[in-house]
Amino acid sequence: MVEKVLWPAYFDASKTRAEGRRVATEMAVEEPTVDEIAKAVQQVGYDAVIERDKAYSRQNWTEEGRVLVRNADDSTKNDLIQAVAAYVTALRD
């Protein structure tokens, strides 16, 4: 079973692409949490596991956590990120 890893930095509007943001600024939110990302992953239809004690390699001084997505073999990582970003944005509205 392959797990895809989603970091909060992928969805953070305050980050640049070089800092790890992987969605357009219109789809990004300020300070996304692993809880929001996990909820969005479940809305997309996959199982999510939160690991709170992990630090993104580009920000290894802060442990924001990460979300592991299980059974997402049928979609590319980018498609998954875009779908999750849409739900995270919707959760904030």
N, C-alpha and C positions, 0 to 999 in steps of 0.2 A: 504494500500500500504506500503510495507516494503522497506526501503531505506538501502542500504549498504554504509558504510562510508569508504573512502579511504584516508589515511594520506600520505603526502609526505615521511615520514620516512620509509614507507613500501618499497619504491623503491630507497632509498638513499644508494649509494655504500660506503659512509664514515661511515655508521652506522653498528653496529654489530647486530646479531640476538637479543641479550639481550636489545639492544637500540631500537628495533622495526622493523628492516629490515625483510621483509617477503618473499623476492625473493633471488635467488642465486646471488652471486656477479657478475656473467657474465651477468645477466639480469638487474642489478642495474645501476643507473647513478648517477653522482655527482650532488648534489643540485637540485633534481627535483622540479618543480613548480606545483602549483595547475592548472595553465593554461595548461601545458603539459599533466597532468593527465586527465583533463576534455576532452581535444582533443582526447586522446587515448580512453577514455570511449566511446565517440561518434563514433570513428572508429570501436569499437567492436560492436556497435549497440544499446547502451543504452543512456538514457537521463542523463545529468550530471548537477548538481547545485554546484556552487562554493560558499563556505562560507569562506571568507578571514580572519575573526576576531576570528578564533578558534585556540586553542593550543592543541597539542597532549599531552596526560596525562603524558608521560614520558619526555616531554620537555615543561612543562607548563610555562616556562619563555619566550618562543618565540612563537609568533602567525604566523605560516606558513600557516594556513588555512587548509581546508579539502574539499574533493569532495564527494557529496552525489550522489549515483547512484540509479536512479529510475527504477522500473519495471525489476529488475534483479532477479526475483524470480526463474527463470528457471535454474540458475547456482549457484554453491556454491561460497562462498566468495573467497576461495583459487583459484578456476578456474578463477574467474573474475580478481583477482590480477595478476595471471600469464599472462593472455591475455593482460591486460593493460600494464604490464611490457614490453611485447614484442613490443607493439606499441610505448611506450615511448622511448625504445632503438632505434627503427627504426626512430623515429622523430629526434633523435640526429645525426643520420648518414647522 
